[in-house]
């Protein structure tokens, strides 16, 4: 079967996705923005335990992410949006229906989230480490700023490490399923790292202890993927 990689869905100026690139295997894509086959997780449900428990992973992936995927397919079917790759779609998201914004964001954000986690211990590349230290002062200061953005995001949303068009790195937070590629955000750029702070991402294990979930997130970050996103930004 013909394989279609994630960068083709998003646009050539975005970083390639090393894991998801191997799971888009439909010979009949649904559109330029989404494939007709729901991608598999790149690891088992229990692979991130004890940081993220298997039941949370199963529900999050098979119920929440799958719903965004299905609803996004329905929202763009037989519309001009189906002819856009994700980058182009997000660049004009303010002009599209809320269903496209919410479900398209949910589809894309979750793919990045799964991919930037993993069971193996990894480290930032020298290039990324240097950029983080230049922009934030130190790795510890970056982690504090990122964690603060995640912990202080009111209600549901995401925290991000982003590369701006000027090459500078910054941290931001977005509500609901918005992301830094969308024209509705205050500061746009290429996402490098993200954490989901919707309650369904952590509540079975952490209940209302979002801060503990955020602090434990660093134990499962797949820096290899973040390094690739930074390299190919």
Secondary structure by P-SEA (a helix, b strand, c coil): cccccccccccccccccccccccccccccccccccccccccccccccccccccaaaaaaaaccaaaaaaaaaaaaacccccccccaaaaaaccccccaaaaaaaaaaaaaaaaaaacccbbbbbcaaaaaaaaaacccaaaaaaaaaaaaaaccccccccccccccccccccccccccccccccccbbbbbcbbbbccccccccccccaaaaaaaacccccaaaaaaaaaaac
